[in-house]
Amino acid sequence: MAERVSFDVAGYVAKTKSQPCFICELVRGNPDFAHHVVYEDENAIVFLNKYPTLRGYTLVSPKAHKEDLADDLTRRDHLKLQSLVQRVARALKRVVATERVYVLSLGSQLANRHLHWHVAPLPPNLPLERQQFHALMLEHGVLDIPDDEMRTLAASLANVLADTR
C-alpha cells in the first residue's frame, strides 16, 4: 500500500498559475507535462492524476481546450464525455477496490482552466471523516505511488476500458 506524503499546496498553486495549460501540453506530448495516459481518442484523453489522493484517481478531459461546461461543449460532445467518465468509473471498479466513485469537475479561471473531470475511487472501509472532501484534498497529502505501479495501473485500466466500449 502506498504511503501518504505531505504535499506543497502553495507551491502547486503558484506553479499552476504560472505555467501553460497542463492538459494542452500533455495532449501536445510535452514531456515536462507527462502523465500516465490510460486512454485517448480523437476527442478526449484519460490519464492518472499526477498527485493522487486515492489509488486510481483519474482525470478525463476533452483534447481541445474548452473551459466552460455550459457554453463550450455541444450537448452531443458533453454526452460523449460523460459516457467516457462512466466507462472510466466502471473500469476503476474492476481494477481498484472501490466503495464509491467520486466525479467532480474542478478548475478555475486563475489556473487549471481546461475543462476536466476528476474520477476518484473511494476505497472500502474508510472512516466517514476521511471520506468525501477529506479524501480528495491535497492538504491531507498525496499517495507516493512508484512510477512502475502507476504505469501498471494505467495499463490495467486501459485494458478494461478497451473491453467496455
Backbone hydrogen bonds in HBPLUS format (Angstrom, degrees):
<---DONOR---> <-ACCEPTOR-->    atom                        ^
c    i                          cat <-CA-CA->   ^        H-A-AA   ^      H-
h    n   atom  resd res      DA  || num        DHA   H-A  angle D-A-AA Bond
n    s   type  num  typ     dist DA aas  dist angle  dist       angle   num
A0144-ASP N   A0003-GLU O   2.80 MM 141  5.55 166.2  1.82 165.2 169.0     1
A0005-VAL N   A0142-VAL O   2.76 MM 137  5.47 163.7  1.78 160.9 161.8     2
A0142-VAL N   A0005-VAL O   2.83 MM 137  5.47 148.7  1.93 157.0 161.0     3
A0009-VAL N   A0007-PHE O   3.06 MM   2  5.78 118.7  2.45 110.6  94.4     4
A0012-TYR N   A0008-ASP O   2.97 MM   4  6.21 154.2  2.04 148.7 156.5     5
A0013-VAL N   A0009-VAL O   2.87 MM   4  6.13 162.3  1.91 156.8 160.8     6
A0014-ALA N   A0010-ALA O   3.01 MM   4  6.22 164.7  2.04 148.2 152.3     7
A0015-LYS N   A0011-GLY O   2.93 MM   4  6.09 157.6  1.99 145.0 151.6     8
A0016-THR N   A0012-TYR O   2.88 MM   4  6.12 164.4  1.90 155.9 159.7     9
A0017-LYS N   A0013-VAL O   3.06 MM   4  6.22 146.5  2.18 146.8 155.3    10
A0018-SER N   A0014-ALA O   3.25 MM   4  6.40 133.1  2.49 139.1 150.1    11
A0018-SER N   A0015-LYS O   3.14 MM   3  5.29 136.3  2.34  99.5 111.3    12
A0019-GLN N   A0015-LYS O   3.06 MM   4  6.07 125.8  2.37 151.6 163.6    13
A0025-GLU N   A0021-CYS O   3.01 MM   4  6.21 158.7  2.05 150.8 157.2    14
A0026-LEU N   A0022-PHE O   2.95 MM   4  6.04 148.9  2.05 136.3 144.8    15
A0027-VAL N   A0023-ILE O   2.89 MM   4  6.13 166.9  1.90 155.8 158.7    16
A0028-ARG N   A0024-CYS O   2.94 MM   4  6.14 147.9  2.04 141.8 151.0    17
A0030-ASN N   A0025-GLU O   2.97 MM   5  5.34 157.4  2.02 162.8 157.9    18
A0029-GLY N   A0026-LEU O   2.95 MM   3  5.09 145.6  2.07 102.0 113.0    19
A0033-PHE N   A0030-ASN O   2.98 MM   3  5.63 163.0  2.00 121.5 127.1    20
A0034-ALA N   A0031-PRO O   3.36 MM   3  4.97 162.2  2.39 105.2 103.0    21
A0048-LEU N   A0036-HIS O   2.90 MM  12  5.44 160.6  1.94 151.0 153.4    22
A0038-VAL N   A0046-VAL O   2.75 MM   8  5.38 162.8  1.78 138.4 144.0    23
A0039-TYR N   A0046-VAL O   3.26 MM   7  5.01 162.0  2.30 132.3 132.3    24
A0046-VAL N   A0039-TYR O   2.78 MM   7  5.01 158.1  1.82 159.7 154.7    25
A0041-ASP N   A0044-ALA O   3.04 MM   3  5.54 158.2  2.09 149.9 154.0    26
A0063-LYS N   A0043-ASN O   2.72 MM  20  5.41 165.5  1.74 132.6 133.7    27
A0045-ILE N   A0061-SER O   2.87 MM  16  5.47 154.3  1.93 158.4 165.8    28
A0061-SER N   A0045-ILE O   2.95 MM  16  5.47 157.6  2.00 158.7 165.7    29
A0047-PHE N   A0059-LEU O   2.98 MM  12  5.42 156.3  2.04 149.0 156.7    30
A0059-LEU N   A0047-PHE O   2.76 MM  12  5.42 167.2  1.77 164.3 168.4    31
A0049-ASN N   A0057-TYR O   2.84 MM   8  5.61 178.1  1.84 147.8 147.3    32
A0143-LEU N   A0052-PRO O   2.69 MM  91  5.72 168.5  1.70 169.2 172.8    33
A0057-TYR N   A0054-LEU O   3.12 MM   3  5.51 157.1  2.17 138.2 135.8    34
A0058-THR N   A0119-VAL O   2.90 MM  61  5.11 177.7  1.90 146.9 147.5    35
A0119-VAL N   A0058-THR O   2.74 MM  61  5.11 168.2  1.75 164.6 163.6    36
A0060-VAL N   A0117-TRP O   2.88 MM  57  5.10 152.7  1.96 143.5 152.3    37
A0117-TRP N   A0060-VAL O   2.74 MM  57  5.10 161.9  1.77 150.9 157.2    38
A0115-LEU N   A0066-LYS O   2.63 MM  49  5.58 173.9  1.63 160.6 160.2    39
A0072-ASP N   A0068-ASP O   2.77 MM   4  5.15 157.5  1.82 147.5 152.7    40
A0078-HIS N   A0074-THR O   2.92 MM   4  6.13 161.6  1.95 155.0 160.2    41
A0079-LEU N   A0075-ARG O   2.92 MM   4  6.16 162.6  1.95 152.1 156.6    42
A0080-LYS N   A0076-ARG O   2.97 MM   4  6.22 153.8  2.04 149.1 156.4    43
A0081-LEU N   A0077-ASP O   3.01 MM   4  6.24 158.7  2.05 148.0 153.3    44
A0082-GLN N   A0078-HIS O   2.86 MM   4  6.12 159.7  1.90 153.1 159.2    45
A0083-SER N   A0079-LEU O   2.89 MM   4  6.02 148.4  2.00 142.1 150.6    46
A0084-LEU N   A0080-LYS O   3.08 MM   4  6.36 149.3  2.17 141.0 149.0    47
A0085-VAL N   A0081-LEU O   2.85 MM   4  6.21 153.1  1.92 149.1 157.2    48
A0086-GLN N   A0082-GLN O   2.95 MM   4  6.21 157.7  2.00 146.3 151.4    49
A0087-ARG N   A0083-SER O   2.97 MM   4  6.26 154.0  2.04 143.3 150.8    50
A0088-VAL N   A0084-LEU O   2.86 MM   4  6.13 156.6  1.92 152.8 158.9    51
A0089-ALA N   A0085-VAL O   2.92 MM   4  6.22 157.1  1.97 148.4 154.8    52
A0090-ARG N   A0086-GLN O   2.92 MM   4  6.21 158.9  1.96 151.4 156.7    53
A0091-ALA N   A0087-ARG O   2.88 MM   4  6.11 155.4  1.94 146.7 154.0    54
A0092-LEU N   A0088-VAL O   2.82 MM   4  6.07 161.2  1.86 154.2 159.2    55
A0093-LYS N   A0089-ALA O   3.10 MM   4  6.36 155.7  2.16 145.9 151.7    56
A0094-ARG N   A0090-ARG O   3.24 MM   4  6.54 132.9  2.47 137.6 149.3    57
A0094-ARG N   A0091-ALA O   3.01 MM   3  5.16 134.1  2.23 100.2 113.2    58
A0095-VAL N   A0091-ALA O   3.05 MM   4  6.29 134.1  2.27 146.4 159.6    59
A0095-VAL N   A0092-LEU O   3.10 MM   3  5.12 132.5  2.34  96.8 109.8    60
A0096-VAL N   A0092-LEU O   2.75 MM   4  5.54 169.2  1.76 161.1 162.7    61
A0099-GLU N   A0122-LEU O   2.67 MM  23  5.62 169.8  1.68 168.8 172.4    62
A0122-LEU N   A0100-ARG O   2.78 MM  22  5.31 163.4  1.81 172.4 176.4    63
A0102-TYR N   A0120-ALA O   2.80 MM  18  5.00 171.7  1.80 151.5 148.7    64
A0120-ALA N   A0102-TYR O   2.83 MM  18  5.00 159.5  1.87 145.6 151.8    65
A0104-LEU N   A0118-HIS O   3.00 MM  14  5.10 151.9  2.08 138.0 146.8    66
A0118-HIS N   A0104-LEU O   2.63 MM  14  5.10 163.0  1.66 158.0 163.9    67
A0108-SER N   A0111-ALA O   3.03 MM   3  5.22 130.6  2.28 159.4 172.9    68
A0111-ALA N   A0108-SER O   3.29 MM   3  5.22 141.1  2.45  96.1 105.7    69
A0130-ARG N   A0127-PRO O   2.83 MM   3  5.49 161.5  1.86 124.3 130.7    70
A0131-GLN N   A0128-LEU O   3.03 MM   3  5.14 167.4  2.04 113.4 115.9    71
A0135-ALA N   A0132-GLN O   3.07 MM   3  5.52 123.3  2.41 109.8 122.6    72
A0136-LEU N   A0133-PHE O   3.01 MM   3  5.23 140.0  2.17 105.2 116.8    73
A0137-MET N   A0133-PHE O   3.09 MM   4  6.16 133.2  2.32 155.3 167.9    74
A0140-HIS N   A0137-MET O   3.14 MM   3  5.86 165.5  2.16 117.4 121.7    75
A0141-GLY N   A0138-LEU O   2.81 MM   3  5.17 157.5  1.86 121.9 123.3    76
A0149-GLU N   A0146-PRO O   2.99 MM   3  5.38 124.5  2.31 107.3 121.2    77
A0150-MET N   A0146-PRO O   3.03 MM   4  6.42 153.2  2.10 151.3 159.8    78
A0151-ARG N   A0147-ASP O   2.88 MM   4  6.13 157.8  1.93 152.4 158.3    79
A0152-THR N   A0148-ASP O   3.01 MM   4  6.19 156.7  2.07 141.0 147.0    80
A0153-LEU N   A0149-GLU O   2.86 MM   4  6.02 158.1  1.90 146.9 153.2    81
A0154-ALA N   A0150-MET O   2.88 MM   4  6.07 163.1  1.91 151.3 155.7    82
A0155-ALA N   A0151-ARG O   2.98 MM   4  6.20 156.7  2.03 145.6 152.0    83
A0156-SER N   A0152-THR O   2.90 MM   4  6.13 156.6  1.96 148.6 155.1    84
A0157-LEU N   A0153-LEU O   2.93 MM   4  6.18 165.2  1.95 154.9 158.6    85
A0158-ALA N   A0154-ALA O   2.87 MM   4  6.04 154.6  1.94 145.1 153.0    86
A0159-ASN N   A0155-ALA O   2.93 MM   4  6.16 156.4  1.99 148.3 153.8    87
A0160-VAL N   A0156-SER O   3.10 MM   4  6.37 160.5  2.14 150.2 154.8    88
A0161-LEU N   A0157-LEU O   2.84 MM   4  6.03 164.4  1.86 153.6 158.5    89
A0162-ALA N   A0158-ALA O   2.97 MM   4  6.14 150.1  2.06 145.3 153.0    90
A0163-ASP N   A0160-VAL O   2.96 MM   3  5.20 138.4  2.14 103.0 115.2    91
A0164-THR N   A0161-LEU O   3.07 MM   3  5.13 160.0  2.11 105.8 112.2    92
